[in-house]
Structure formats: C-alpha cells, structure tokens
Amino acid sequence: MTSIVVNELATILERQALRCREVVIDTAATEVGCHLGGSLSVVEILLATMAIADTEEGSAVVLSKGHAAAALYAALHVRGVLSEHPAVSYGRAGSALTGHPGKDMPGVLFPTGSLGHGAAYAVGWALSRRLLARPGRTFAIVGDGELQEGLVWEALQVAAAKKVDDLTLIVDANGGQNDGYVADISPLGDLAARLRAFGAVVETVDGHSVPALLDALTTGSGLRAIVARTTKAKGVSTAEGLSKSHYVRIGKQRAHQWKSALAGVNR
C-alpha cells in the first residue's frame, strides 16, 4: 500500500471505530449486557485486520477472544455485512448473535468460545492453506488474559515446528481479564521475548493507532506477532482501564451519556 492509500484507509477506519464503539455501548444497554471492556479495546485491531484481509485473496481473521463478540458484530454491522443493528437481537434466544461468535454468523470462520481455541484453529487453517498451496494469510486476535491458556502456546509450538508461514498473532494487550488485572493474576513478563522464543517476529504497537496497526499488518512475512497495547473499555472515560468494565449491563440513559462523550475520539 502507498502512504496515500494507507492514510485514506486509516481515516475511514477511524470513523468506523467511533461508530463501532457506539454500537457496542448500545449492546451493553440490552437486557443481557455484553463484554464491554474487551470489546471496546479491540475495535481498531478488528477493523484494521479485517481491512487488510479484504485486500488479500484467501486471507482470514479469527477472533480467538470470542467474548468480544459485541465488537465483532459491531464491526460487521459498520462494514455492511450485518444489516440489522446487533443490539436488536444480541444474546436473545434463537439469534445468531450469540455471546461468543458461532458458525452461523457471516464472516466467522470458526466458532470461538473457550479461550485459546481460536489461536489453535488459526494455526491449523494457516497450515492447511500451505499444504493445499492456496494463497492468503491468517490473522488470529487473542487477549493478553487469554495467554494464560496453554493451548495458545501449544499452537505456537506447532506453528514453529511446522514452519507455518503467513500467520500473524495479534495480542489485544489491555491488561485486564474477568477477575482483575493480568499483572496481578498471572504476569506475562517479557511477552515479546516469549513470543520470539517460538520463532515469531514481534512488533509492539499502539493498538488504538490505526496507522500503526496498518503498518504492522502489512510489513514482514512468516510467523509474526503484534503486541497491541490497548486500554480496556477505550472511549468510556469512567470505565477505561477498570477491571470491573469486563462485563457490563447499563441503562439507556447511561448509554446515551457514554455515546455523547466518547473519550479520546474525535468526531
């Protein structure tokens, strides 16, 4: 991509990110609520990765941190894949918009509920593409709390052993998880060094900077890992960085207030 194209795409995605956050907040204002914190932190990562995958034949995105389904549905809605606003049927009986992405959703390659599985699916998918001589890269989006699952590291070990190329692992490193903060529960230490130990080329970026994400996603080759530093509940000043923002159910009035004052986002 030329710098002009990247800048134009970044502008589009930044507008989409604002709209996605509004949709996620609307989803949190439903009867069931949603995983707000991790959904708001992964917005730019999802949009940038999907946009890059769109430009490459055969490329696919796997949201391994499936509890951020509200962000995925918001992205699919904003991108025109889902015509109905996700908050209308999210989490309701019989709806395809389940709390974790299921196989009946357009744009969902694998259902991801139990954490760690998406990373393993992505490795298997990337390996199959190579064995079948089919084009395309595979992108797996995981959470930093999710890295406590051994399956993620087993999948990376397979990727290293089988020399799986065209695989990129993106870590939504927002520092939080269901029961508190990652650093208090199971510190990751030097995450970049750990990922390099599996043969990955690692880059650390601002996970809310669309230009930085686009640059990281379009450079390099082979097994890659991007540590995207993000803020839990990004855009809602009263909830940002708080572990209690992990799962939220709010009223319509609060949703209106949050959408009217999205923090750190320029309209």
C-alpha positions as CSV (number, residue, x, y, z in Angstrom):
1,M,0.0,0.0,0.0
2,T,1.2,3.5,-0.8
3,S,1.3,6.1,2.0
4,I,-1.7,7.9,0.4
5,V,-3.8,4.8,0.4
6,V,-2.8,4.0,4.0
7,N,-3.8,7.5,5.1
8,E,-7.1,7.3,3.3
9,L,-7.9,3.9,4.7
10,A,-6.9,5.0,8.2
11,T,-9.3,7.9,8.1
12,I,-12.1,5.6,7.0
13,L,-11.3,3.1,9.8
14,E,-11.1,5.7,12.5
15,R,-14.6,6.9,11.6
16,Q,-15.8,3.2,11.7
17,A,-14.1,2.8,15.1
18,L,-16.2,5.6,16.6
19,R,-19.4,4.0,15.1
20,C,-18.3,0.6,16.4
21,R,-17.9,1.9,19.9
22,E,-21.4,3.4,19.8
23,V,-22.8,0.0,18.7
24,V,-21.0,-1.8,21.5
25,I,-22.4,0.7,24.0
26,D,-25.9,0.1,22.6
27,T,-25.3,-3.7,23.0
28,A,-24.3,-3.1,26.7
29,A,-27.6,-1.4,27.2
30,T,-29.6,-4.5,26.3
31,E,-31.2,-6.9,28.8
32,V,-28.2,-9.2,28.7
33,G,-25.4,-6.6,28.5
34,C,-22.1,-7.6,27.0
35,H,-18.3,-7.9,27.5
36,L,-17.8,-4.1,27.2
37,G,-14.1,-3.7,28.2
38,G,-12.5,-6.2,25.8
39,S,-14.9,-5.2,23.0
40,L,-14.0,-1.6,23.2
41,S,-10.3,-2.3,23.4
42,V,-10.2,-4.5,20.3
43,V,-12.1,-2.2,17.9
44,E,-9.2,-0.8,15.9
45,I,-7.5,-4.2,15.8
46,L,-10.5,-5.8,14.4
47,L,-11.2,-3.1,11.8
48,A,-7.6,-2.8,10.6
49,T,-7.1,-6.6,10.4
50,M,-10.4,-7.1,8.5
51,A,-9.5,-4.3,6.1
52,I,-6.1,-5.8,5.3
53,A,-7.6,-9.3,4.9
54,D,-10.1,-7.8,2.4
55,T,-7.2,-6.8,0.2
56,E,-5.6,-10.2,0.1
57,E,-7.1,-13.2,-1.6
58,G,-7.8,-16.0,0.7
59,S,-6.8,-14.1,3.9
60,A,-8.9,-14.8,7.0
61,V,-9.4,-13.3,10.5
62,V,-10.1,-15.4,13.6
63,L,-11.3,-13.7,16.8
64,S,-9.9,-16.0,19.4
65,K,-11.0,-13.8,22.3
66,G,-14.6,-14.7,21.4
67,H,-16.1,-13.0,24.4
68,A,-15.5,-9.7,22.4
69,A,-18.3,-10.8,20.1
70,A,-20.1,-7.5,20.6
71,A,-17.1,-5.8,18.9
72,L,-17.1,-8.3,16.1
73,Y,-20.8,-7.8,15.4
74,A,-20.4,-4.1,15.6
75,A,-17.6,-4.2,13.0
76,L,-19.6,-6.5,10.7
77,H,-22.5,-4.1,11.0
78,V,-20.5,-1.0,10.4
79,R,-18.8,-2.7,7.4
80,G,-22.2,-3.5,5.9
81,V,-22.1,-7.3,6.4
82,L,-24.9,-7.2,9.0
83,S,-27.8,-5.0,8.0
84,E,-29.6,-5.2,11.4
85,H,-28.2,-3.3,14.4
86,P,-26.6,-6.0,16.6
87,A,-28.3,-4.7,19.8
88,V,-31.7,-5.7,18.4
89,S,-31.2,-9.4,18.8
90,Y,-27.8,-9.8,20.6
91,G,-27.9,-12.7,23.1
92,R,-31.6,-13.4,22.5
93,A,-33.0,-16.9,22.1
94,G,-32.7,-18.1,18.6
95,S,-30.5,-15.3,17.5
96,A,-27.2,-16.0,15.6
97,L,-25.7,-13.1,17.5
98,T,-24.6,-15.2,20.5
99,G,-22.4,-14.1,23.3
100,H,-19.5,-15.8,21.6
101,P,-19.2,-16.0,17.7
102,G,-20.9,-19.0,16.2
103,K,-20.7,-20.8,12.9
104,D,-24.0,-19.3,11.7
105,M,-22.5,-15.8,11.6
106,P,-21.3,-14.4,8.2
107,G,-17.6,-13.5,8.4
108,V,-17.0,-16.1,11.2
109,L,-14.5,-18.8,10.1
110,F,-14.6,-20.7,13.4
111,P,-16.8,-20.5,16.5
112,T,-14.8,-19.3,19.4
113,G,-16.0,-19.6,22.9
114,S,-13.4,-21.3,25.1
115,L,-10.3,-19.1,25.2
116,G,-7.3,-20.4,23.3
117,H,-9.2,-22.4,20.7
118,G,-9.1,-19.6,18.1
119,A,-5.4,-19.5,18.1
120,A,-5.2,-23.2,17.5
121,Y,-7.8,-23.0,14.8
122,A,-5.8,-20.3,13.1
123,V,-2.6,-22.3,13.1
124,G,-4.4,-25.3,11.6
125,W,-6.0,-23.1,9.0
126,A,-2.7,-21.5,8.0
127,L,-1.1,-24.9,7.8
128,S,-3.9,-26.2,5.6
129,R,-3.6,-23.3,3.3
130,R,0.1,-24.0,2.8
131,L,-0.5,-27.8,2.3
132,L,-3.2,-27.0,-0.3
133,A,-1.0,-24.4,-2.0
134,R,-3.7,-21.8,-1.5
135,P,-3.0,-18.1,-1.1
136,G,-3.8,-15.9,1.9
137,R,-2.7,-15.0,5.4
138,T,-4.3,-16.0,8.6
139,F,-4.7,-13.4,11.4
140,A,-5.6,-14.6,15.0
141,I,-6.7,-12.0,17.5
142,V,-6.1,-13.0,21.2
143,G,-6.3,-11.3,24.5
144,D,-3.5,-11.0,27.0
145,G,-5.5,-12.7,29.7
146,E,-6.2,-15.5,27.1
147,L,-2.4,-16.1,27.0
148,Q,-2.9,-18.0,30.4
149,E,-4.4,-20.8,28.3
150,G,-1.8,-23.4,27.5
151,L,-3.4,-24.1,24.2
152,V,-2.2,-20.8,22.8
153,W,1.4,-21.7,23.4
154,E,0.9,-25.3,22.2
155,A,-0.5,-23.8,19.0
156,L,2.6,-21.6,18.6
157,Q,4.9,-24.5,19.2
158,V,3.2,-26.4,16.4
159,A,3.5,-23.3,14.2
160,A,7.2,-23.1,14.9
161,A,7.7,-26.9,14.4
162,K,5.8,-27.0,11.1
163,K,7.3,-23.7,10.0
164,V,3.9,-22.2,9.4
165,D,4.3,-19.0,7.4
166,D,1.6,-16.4,6.6
167,L,0.3,-16.4,10.2
168,T,0.0,-13.3,12.4
169,L,-1.0,-13.4,16.0
170,I,-2.3,-10.1,17.3
171,V,-2.5,-9.7,21.1
172,D,-5.1,-7.2,22.4
173,A,-3.0,-6.3,25.5
174,N,-5.4,-4.3,27.5
175,G,-4.1,-5.6,30.9
176,G,-7.4,-6.8,32.2
177,Q,-9.4,-10.0,32.4
178,N,-12.5,-11.3,34.1
179,D,-11.3,-11.5,37.6
180,G,-9.0,-8.5,37.7
181,Y,-5.7,-7.4,36.2
182,V,-3.4,-9.7,34.3
183,A,-0.3,-8.4,36.1
184,D,-1.9,-9.4,39.5
185,I,-3.3,-12.8,38.4
186,S,-0.6,-14.2,36.1
187,P,2.0,-11.7,34.9
188,L,3.2,-12.2,31.4
189,G,6.8,-11.0,32.0
190,D,8.6,-10.1,28.8
191,L,5.8,-11.0,26.4
192,A,7.8,-10.0,23.2
193,A,10.7,-12.3,24.3
194,R,8.3,-15.2,25.0
195,L,6.8,-14.9,21.5
196,R,10.2,-14.6,19.9
197,A,11.1,-17.9,21.6
198,F,8.6,-19.6,19.2
199,G,10.3,-18.1,16.2
200,A,7.9,-15.2,15.7
201,V,9.0,-11.8,14.5
202,V,7.5,-9.5,17.1
203,E,6.4,-5.8,16.9
204,T,4.8,-3.8,19.7
205,V,2.4,-1.0,18.7
206,D,-0.3,1.3,20.0
207,G,-3.4,-0.8,19.5
208,H,-5.6,2.3,19.1
209,S,-3.5,3.8,16.4
210,V,-4.9,2.7,13.1
211,P,-1.9,3.8,11.0
212,A,0.5,1.9,13.3
213,L,-1.7,-1.2,13.1
214,L,-1.9,-1.0,9.3
215,D,1.8,-0.6,9.0
216,A,2.5,-3.6,11.3
217,L,0.0,-5.8,9.5
218,T,1.4,-5.0,6.0
219,T,5.1,-5.4,6.7
220,G,7.2,-8.5,7.2
221,S,6.5,-12.1,6.5
222,G,6.5,-15.6,8.0
223,L,5.3,-16.2,11.6
224,R,4.6,-12.8,13.1
225,A,3.2,-11.5,16.4
226,I,1.9,-8.0,17.1
227,V,1.6,-6.9,20.7
228,A,-1.1,-4.2,20.5
229,R,-1.1,-2.1,23.7
230,T,-4.7,-1.1,24.4
231,T,-7.0,0.3,27.1
232,K,-9.8,-1.7,28.5
233,A,-13.1,0.0,27.8
234,K,-11.4,2.5,25.5
235,G,-13.6,5.5,24.8
236,V,-15.7,5.5,28.0
237,S,-13.7,7.7,30.4
238,T,-15.5,6.4,33.6
239,A,-14.8,2.8,32.7
240,E,-11.4,2.9,31.0
241,G,-8.7,0.7,32.5
242,L,-11.1,-0.7,35.1
243,S,-11.3,-4.5,35.6
244,K,-15.0,-4.1,36.5
245,S,-15.7,-3.0,33.0
246,H,-15.1,-6.5,31.8
247,Y,-18.8,-7.3,31.6
248,V,-21.4,-4.5,31.8
249,R,-25.1,-4.0,31.6
250,I,-26.3,-0.4,31.6
251,G,-29.5,1.6,31.1
252,K,-30.4,3.5,28.0
253,Q,-29.8,6.9,29.7
254,R,-26.2,5.9,30.6
255,A,-25.7,4.6,27.1
256,H,-26.8,7.9,25.7
257,Q,-24.3,9.7,28.0
258,W,-21.4,7.5,27.1
259,K,-22.1,7.8,23.4
260,S,-22.3,11.6,23.7
261,A,-19.0,11.8,25.4
262,L,-16.8,9.1,23.9
263,A,-13.4,9.9,25.4
264,G,-10.4,10.4,23.3
265,V,-12.2,10.1,20.0
266,N,-12.6,13.0,17.6
267,R,-15.8,13.2,15.7
